[in-house]
């Protein structure tokens, strides 16, 4: 799976703690290998019709959508209390 990261995603990623960045890297590899991996806890977003999210930790989420069958666009990463605003 190819991953495209938006500018908004990259800006948000720079602001998260280093330990969360390390865990994100693990989850990103899992996503690339098999986006159906149950350890990602992927959920469809209720607010945004075509968006999904997966867990980095219990508190941090990555939001994405599929551009096509082989490409996902990551557009947000943040603490779950802030990401739904």
C-alpha positions as CSV (number, residue, x, y, z in Angstrom):
1,X,0.0,0.0,0.0
2,X,1.3,3.4,-1.0
3,X,0.9,6.2,1.5
4,X,0.6,9.9,0.7
5,X,0.9,12.3,3.6
6,X,-0.6,15.8,3.3
7,X,1.0,19.0,4.5
8,X,-1.5,19.2,7.4
9,X,-0.5,15.6,8.4
10,X,3.2,16.5,8.3
11,X,2.7,19.7,10.4
12,X,0.6,17.8,13.0
13,X,3.2,14.9,13.0
14,X,6.0,17.3,13.9
15,X,4.1,18.5,17.0
16,X,3.4,15.1,18.6
17,X,5.7,13.6,21.3
18,X,8.7,11.5,20.2
19,X,7.4,8.3,21.8
20,X,4.1,8.6,19.8
21,X,6.2,9.1,16.6
22,X,8.0,5.8,17.3
23,X,4.8,4.0,17.8
24,X,3.3,5.6,14.7
25,X,6.2,4.2,12.6
26,X,5.3,0.7,13.7
27,X,1.6,1.2,12.9
28,X,2.5,2.7,9.5
29,X,4.5,-0.4,8.6
30,X,1.6,-2.6,9.6
31,X,-0.8,-0.5,7.5
32,X,1.5,-0.8,4.5
33,X,1.8,-4.6,4.9
34,X,-1.8,-5.3,5.5
35,X,-4.3,-2.5,6.2
36,X,-6.8,-5.1,7.5
37,X,-4.5,-5.9,10.4
38,X,-6.6,-6.0,13.6
39,X,-3.9,-4.3,15.6
40,X,-4.7,-1.1,13.7
41,X,-8.3,-0.9,15.0
42,X,-9.5,0.8,11.8
43,X,-12.9,2.5,12.0
44,X,-15.0,4.3,9.5
45,X,-15.5,8.0,10.4
46,X,-19.1,9.0,11.0
47,X,-18.5,12.7,10.3
48,X,-16.5,12.4,7.1
49,X,-18.1,10.1,4.5
50,X,-15.0,8.6,3.0
51,X,-12.6,8.9,5.9
52,X,-11.3,6.2,8.2
53,X,-9.0,6.2,11.3
54,X,-6.6,3.9,12.9
55,X,-5.0,3.8,16.4
56,X,-1.5,4.8,17.1
57,X,-2.1,4.4,20.8
58,X,-5.3,4.5,22.8
59,X,-5.2,8.3,22.7
60,X,-3.7,9.1,19.2
61,X,-5.4,8.5,15.9
62,X,-4.5,8.8,12.2
63,X,-7.2,9.8,9.8
64,X,-7.0,8.8,6.2
65,X,-9.0,8.0,3.0
66,X,-8.3,5.8,0.1
67,X,-7.4,7.5,-3.2
68,X,-7.6,4.2,-5.0
69,X,-7.1,0.5,-4.2
70,X,-3.4,0.9,-3.8
71,X,-3.1,4.4,-2.3
72,X,-4.1,5.9,1.1
73,X,-3.9,9.6,1.9
74,X,-3.1,10.4,5.6
75,X,-4.5,13.8,6.4
76,X,-4.5,14.1,10.2
77,X,-2.8,12.7,13.3
78,X,-3.6,14.0,16.7
79,X,-4.9,13.2,20.2
80,X,-8.4,11.8,20.0
81,X,-9.9,14.6,22.1
82,X,-8.5,17.2,19.6
83,X,-8.8,15.4,16.3
84,X,-12.6,15.4,16.3
85,X,-12.9,19.2,16.4
